[in-house]
Amino acid sequence: MRIASRLFLSLSLLCAAASVAHADEPASPEAASTEPAPAFDPIEPVNRATFALNDVIDMIIVNPLVSLWNGVLPQPVRQGVSNVFDNLDDVYAGVNHVLQGSPSTAGADFGRVIVNTTVGVGGLFDVGTKVGLKKTYGDFGQTLGVWGFSTGPYVVLPLIGPSTLRDTSGRAVRVVTDARNLLPSNTSYALMGTEYLATRADAKSNENLVAASSLDRYVFVRNLYLQRRAMLVKTGKDIAAGKAQ
Amino acid sequence: MKRALQSVFGLAFGILLFVNTSTLHAETVAPEELVRRLAADVTDAVRKDPELQNPASPKIADIVGRLIVPRFDFQRITQFAMGRNWAKATPAEQKEIVDQFGRLLTRTYSNAIASLKELDIEVKGTKIITANADVTVKTQMIGRPQPVAIDYSLINGPAGWKVYDVTVEGISLIAAYREEFGTLVSSSGVSGLIDVLKKKNGA
């Protein structure tokens, strides 16, 4: 759930390049002058409906909660909450970097978890970054991409937002293996809800930027998402091949 | 900045006119220096003037117009974002699209200026795509919990180096708009695209 929401939500700023066929290719210098294939979106009408539904849910439920969240909690507290969830994410980033064949990156991820959980008081403070253990993004959808799976069709998930068949599979693995499943279900749901809200609150200014700068927001968000995911897969492959960092 | 850039080039061209090998130096240094100054000028201005830290300040448009716009090649940004649809537009339509799209970009991204108060941009290096013609300057924006990678693509034209694409964490501005423009042109034509841009700009 965390990875999912984080992604998407953080998606706002982030998030496409091109079609399934080209999604995993490195961006060429000539990218600017060549025509990319259109995004692979065979169920676009369904996706657009879900996209509109998500907007309605945002308007009625999420946005008021985000305003409340931002209004009640001071920035350092909000940052602390995000850091705690990020710390849990680093565990999964580490697992994924092992699966992707990047053991040294995984080592740094686990090092971050150890430092942030202990010195960083249960993950409230990101001490890892300060001591030179860089945060590196890693999730199961990305791992599938590094292994050579193409993105599959683009899908918009209720509440969560942009995804692809591949990334939804990755997200499912994350949800099933999430350590929070071991907690009593009420606690686990409360944590998921908090994480969702924290992520959405983080992403709000980016979402506003996307809304202000896009002409057809559905197309824009899809493009940003696919570009972002293609870049993460490329980065994962580069690290595994020893070409980066 | 433009003046500084021109003098860099003036120097390069004036002194090195007969020393071809030395121009190699100018071409690798200039774009990086342009990006560095672009970042420094804007962050300095925002830090010195508290008014600029308010996203609603009318002064922001002035800073954007003076420090940022001259370093961007909106003609080329638009042309690349249009892709093959560029040729479908008449010269008058092309001019209109460049104008409206430039306004959309400056207006929406001006909102981000205020947040530069606590951010710094570090130049990490330059990737030469075509020597003396097309380069990508890699930077990192620091000051947030995690650094953000921002790449500036620059092209060397008659007016010197100018930015023609910005890539944030792997997301290219041109690529993002190309799909939108393509969708709009195929559904409602070039004039439809112009209408949507105008409406978005409130004109």
Boltz contact constraints between the chains, C-beta under 6 A:
constraints:
  - contact:
      token1: [A, 14]
      token2: [B, 169]
      max_distance: 6.0
  - contact:
      token1: [A, 17]
      token2: [B, 175]
      max_distance: 6.0
  - contact:
      token1: [A, 29]
      token2: [B, 129]
      max_distance: 6.0
  - contact:
      token1: [A, 32]
      token2: [B, 80]
      max_distance: 6.0
  - contact:
      token1: [A, 32]
      token2: [B, 165]
      max_distance: 6.0
  - contact:
      token1: [A, 32]
      token2: [B, 174]
      max_distance: 6.0
  - contact:
      token1: [A, 35]
      token2: [B, 83]
      max_distance: 6.0
  - contact:
      token1: [A, 35]
      token2: [B, 84]
      max_distance: 6.0
  - contact:
      token1: [A, 135]
      token2: [B, 146]
      max_distance: 6.0
  - contact:
      token1: [A, 212]
      token2: [B, 108]
      max_distance: 6.0
  - contact:
      token1: [A, 213]
      token2: [B, 108]
      max_distance: 6.0
  - contact:
      token1: [A, 215]
      token2: [B, 180]
      max_distance: 6.0
  - contact:
      token1: [A, 215]
      token2: [B, 196]
      max_distance: 6.0
  - contact:
      token1: [A, 216]
      token2: [B, 180]
      max_distance: 6.0
  - contact:
      token1: [A, 216]
      token2: [B, 183]
      max_distance: 6.0
  - contact:
      token1: [A, 219]
      token2: [B, 179]
      max_distance: 6.0
  - contact:
      token1: [A, 219]
      token2: [B, 180]
      max_distance: 6.0
  - contact:
      token1: [A, 219]
      token2: [B, 183]
      max_distance: 6.0
  - contact:
      token1: [A, 220]
      token2: [B, 180]
      max_distance: 6.0
  - contact:
      token1: [A, 223]
      token2: [B, 176]
      max_distance: 6.0
  - contact:
      token1: [A, 223]
      token2: [B, 179]
      max_distance: 6.0
  - contact:
      token1: [A, 224]
      token2: [B, 171]
      max_distance: 6.0
  - contact:
      token1: [A, 224]
      token2: [B, 176]
      max_distance: 6.0
  - contact:
      token1: [A, 227]
      token2: [B, 171]
      max_distance: 6.0
  - contact:
      token1: [A, 228]
      token2: [B, 170]
      max_distance: 6.0
  - contact:
      token1: [A, 228]
      token2: [B, 171]
      max_distance: 6.0
  - contact:
      token1: [A, 231]
      token2: [B, 170]
      max_distance: 6.0
